[in-house]
């Protein structure tokens, strides 16, 4: 019982400590701290209004049109799958797109493509041309459009980048004060480093968004219309059977050799000389 009580007490204590630390971290991140130079004039490093930051930011300058990421999924059935793939690849290249990845499956008997998946990246402003060409020239068995609206995320990131750049400029201005102490300089530089890290992450995200907006994804599955209808003759099947039989027999013999040597060869090497000696003794006695 005491052990159970002690465990419960420790568990509750850990929860309380974690909660306290979390609140402290939040309070630290939300609260401002003073960087007071030696002349007694206080700089509030986290109070952006004191640094002239966050004042007069006009959010109307950011893009307000809807930013949509498009992904098309197609399934195409064809009797000329190889030719269709070549033609569509050439079409995508002509529109300024490229192949992001692809994989092919082949018939074992003919080495021809039975199924293929291609993921293309196509300039978004050329999607209509691609879609029209596919609809007119190919047997489409499935078509699906997926769209993702990133307008809010994109404009929010854009605004955050502007705010961070303003903050960075203000902190750099603070560093020009010759009366700053070494400790104050370190604190300001830490702030600048944190801003640089966040700016890098936001800019990488914006670059990814820009790429997804400029180049839409087109995923096409190609399937051979003749699959499962391959004609196979009796002699062809019999030839395959003989080939498999001979191959299997050869493998069986090769795998059996070590066992034959161990279980037959070694006993034979021991027994045969004994038999030979016995025969020689019998022959001598008879003589």
Secondary structure as GFF3:
##gff-version 3
##sequence-region A 1 287
A	DSSP	alpha_helix	2	30	.	.	.	ID=ss1
A	DSSP	beta_strand	34	36	.	.	.	ID=ss2
A	DSSP	beta_strand	42	44	.	.	.	ID=ss3
A	DSSP	three_ten_helix	59	61	.	.	.	ID=ss4
A	DSSP	beta_strand	68	78	.	.	.	ID=ss5
A	DSSP	alpha_helix	81	94	.	.	.	ID=ss6
A	DSSP	beta_strand	98	106	.	.	.	ID=ss7
A	DSSP	beta_strand	113	123	.	.	.	ID=ss8
A	DSSP	three_ten_helix	124	126	.	.	.	ID=ss9
A	DSSP	alpha_helix	127	137	.	.	.	ID=ss10
A	DSSP	beta_strand	140	149	.	.	.	ID=ss11
A	DSSP	alpha_helix	151	174	.	.	.	ID=ss12
A	DSSP	alpha_helix	182	214	.	.	.	ID=ss13
A	DSSP	beta_strand	215	224	.	.	.	ID=ss14
A	DSSP	alpha_helix	234	260	.	.	.	ID=ss15
A	DSSP	pi_helix	261	265	.	.	.	ID=ss16
A	DSSP	alpha_helix	266	286	.	.	.	ID=ss17
###
